[in-house]
Amino acid sequence: MEHPELRCARVDLDATCPIDHIQPLVDELLADDAEDELALRGPRRLTARITRVHPPRVTTPFRAREDGTYLVTGGLGGLGLQVAAWLVERGAARLMLIGRRGAATEAQRAAVAALTTRGVDVRVIAADVSRRDELARALATLDPRAPLRGVVHAAGVADPSMLVDLTPARLREVMAAKARGALHLDALTRDFTLDFFVLYASMSGLLGLAGTGNYAAANALLDALAHHRRAQGRAALSVDWGVFAGVGLAAARDDRERARYSAGMRGMSRREGLDALERALASGEAQLAVAPFDAAQWVESYPAAAGSRRVAPLLLRARADDRLTTVTTARARLLGASAGERAPT
Ligand SMILES: NC(=O)c1ccc[n+]([C@@H]2O[C@H](COP(=O)([O-])OP(=O)(O)OC[C@H]3O[C@@H](n4cnc5c(N)ncnc54)[C@H](OP(=O)(O)O)[C@@H]3O)[C@@H](O)[C@H]2O)c1
């Protein structure tokens, strides 16, 4: 996304392929096509496609089990508290909310108090999920009579940076909560029979987003982990959220700005998010992206990325859209103009 001048592609090599058998990779490097994410498996060349789906509305609302405990990492954050309250609405009687600082602010303490006044046993634990020992200690406090039934991994930090400015430390910091935390959760909850294991990921990991190299990578790992777990027959759902209006990581931005479409995405409300989560859980998919998405506007923001075959099915409707034609024409006019002529063009 940041380097449209390069033909960037992700090639996933076959782990069983001998190290000196590099011809397929060479072929990919020299290929002049629009595949930007593919996997080589023996003679097969597997390509990825993003398509629109509309999971049906659920007819039987999700019910939490009264006898279980539900863990929300990042549970004191904007979206963490929302999903915690939703679990309670759906019958959860025991919650474990984890954040590095616990309930540190007045608003967080009030939100927890609101849940406890409804008779819910809310355990707030200050722990860093990227530290295996701290997470293991937290899980060790679970009441064996109320075993873990569901996990929502919503811990995360963002540190926007263009790739050229990214340092190992900034990469590590953003990977820590999301990626390392998810891997620890995956390992440490292995002995529980979970009804769901939901990873809060982001559209940035799926579509890319300029300035989020570290964050996008961490989110892409969550998507991969969900598929990996499902391949093992374990519960998993990675939700690649778009942006929420006025909550959590995106709250620093102006609400009015979030409520409009920006670079193809409009800010979602709490209700839209939770409805989508319920439908995503019922869909049985391992990975779903959720965002009010205007493909034509996204193309305007990322004209080079829009040429990718991976996103082509998503843009089908947009291709019929007049605006796309206008963008292409405007782009062609700009490219055809000399430097001095570009501003008036
Ligand atoms: N808000 C959005 O529009 C949006 C869009 C797409 C995806 N998401 C994803 O949704 C998740 C929740 O986002 P949010 O908007 O609710 O953000 P938020 O309000 O900042 O909440 C994130 C929480 O994670 C906790 N956290 C960070 N690092 C941690 C660690 N190492 N161990 C334990 N807890 C940690 C933070 O608490 P402490 O600082 O006390 O640890 C914070 O309360 C994130 O993964 C985010 O990437 C959000």
The ligand as a Gaussian input file, in Angstrom:
#p B3LYP/6-31G(d) Opt

LIG

0 1
 N      -11.539000       0.527000      17.712000
 C      -11.544000       0.192000      16.434000
 O      -12.051000       0.920000      15.581000
 C      -10.912000      -1.111000      16.008000
 C      -10.927000      -1.435000      14.646000
 C      -10.365000      -2.632000      14.230000
 C       -9.810000      -3.486000      15.164000
 N       -9.787000      -3.124000      16.485000
 C       -9.139000      -4.057000      17.421000
 O       -9.983000      -4.317000      18.488000
 C       -9.211000      -4.506000      19.684000
 C       -9.735000      -3.592000      20.783000
 O       -9.559000      -2.269000      20.351000
 P      -10.124000      -1.025000      21.139000
 O      -10.515000      -0.045000      20.125000
 O      -11.071000      -1.447000      22.166000
 O       -8.779000      -0.487000      21.816000
 P       -8.522000       0.033000      23.307000
 O       -9.687000       0.773000      23.839000
 O       -7.210000       0.718000      23.277000
 O       -8.398000      -1.331000      24.112000
 C       -7.314000      -2.177000      23.969000
 C       -7.016000      -2.703000      25.346000
 O       -5.957000      -3.647000      25.248000
 C       -5.231000      -3.589000      26.470000
 N       -3.882000      -4.071000      26.207000
 C       -2.946000      -3.553000      25.375000
 N       -1.817000      -4.272000      25.418000
 C       -2.053000      -5.287000      26.296000
 C       -1.266000      -6.363000      26.782000
 N       -0.008000      -6.550000      26.353000
 N       -1.808000      -7.215000      27.673000
 C       -3.089000      -7.030000      28.124000
 N       -3.869000      -6.032000      27.700000
 C       -3.366000      -5.164000      26.806000
 C       -5.247000      -2.120000      26.871000
 O       -5.237000      -1.964000      28.276000
 P       -3.849000      -1.695000      29.048000
 O       -3.188000      -0.570000      28.337000
 O       -4.241000      -1.427000      30.459000
 O       -3.081000      -2.962000      28.905000
 C       -6.585000      -1.628000      26.311000
 O       -7.568000      -1.497000      27.322000
 C       -7.761000      -4.216000      19.329000
 O       -7.100000      -5.423000      19.108000
 C       -7.891000      -3.442000      18.026000
 O       -6.775000      -3.642000      17.204000
 C      -10.318000      -1.960000      16.925000

